[in-house]
């Protein structure tokens, strides 16, 4: 099945809102969660981090902001 269009609907701790970032949803085999690819044409830090990778330190910062 080809990727389908979607929107990111989660608010993550970035200065620029993360809701309504265009995505491509890649379905995988049953029982495996879909792969959500953020639209690379969008200029947003989250999109850049997905494309270039994210450090464990940055992941911990986001997790702490979200989970408290």
C-alpha positions in Angstrom: 0.0 0.0 0.0 1.5 3.4 -0.9 1.9 6.1 1.8 -1.1 8.1 2.7 -1.3 11.8 3.6 -1.9 12.8 7.2 -1.5 15.5 9.8 0.6 15.4 13.0 -1.9 16.3 15.7 0.4 16.2 18.7 1.7 19.3 20.5 5.4 18.8 21.3 7.6 21.3 23.2 8.9 23.4 20.3 8.7 27.2 19.9 6.9 26.6 16.6 3.7 24.6 17.0 3.9 20.9 15.9 0.2 20.4 15.3 -0.8 20.3 11.6 2.6 19.3 10.2 1.9 17.4 7.0 3.0 13.7 7.1 3.2 10.6 5.0 1.9 7.5 6.8 3.6 4.3 5.7 1.6 1.2 6.7 3.6 -1.8 7.7 3.0 -5.5 8.4 0.0 -6.2 10.7 1.0 -5.7 14.3 3.7 -3.1 13.6 2.9 0.6 14.1 2.9 2.7 10.9 6.0 4.8 10.1 5.1 8.5 10.2 7.3 10.5 7.9 7.1 14.3 8.4 6.9 16.2 5.1 10.5 17.2 4.4 9.4 20.4 2.6 8.2 21.9 5.9 10.7 24.2 7.6 10.3 23.1 11.2 12.9 21.9 13.8 11.1 18.6 14.4 11.2 17.9 10.6 14.9 18.6 10.5 15.5 16.4 13.6 13.6 13.5 12.1 15.7 13.8 8.9 19.1 14.2 10.5 18.6 12.2 13.7 18.1 13.2 17.3 20.5 12.8 20.2 19.6 10.9 23.3 20.1 14.1 25.3 17.6 15.9 23.0 15.1 13.0 23.3 15.4 13.2 27.1 14.7 17.0 27.0 11.5 16.4 25.0 10.5 13.5 27.2 10.9 15.5 30.4 8.9 18.4 28.9 6.1 16.1 27.8 6.0 13.7 30.8 7.0 16.2 33.5 
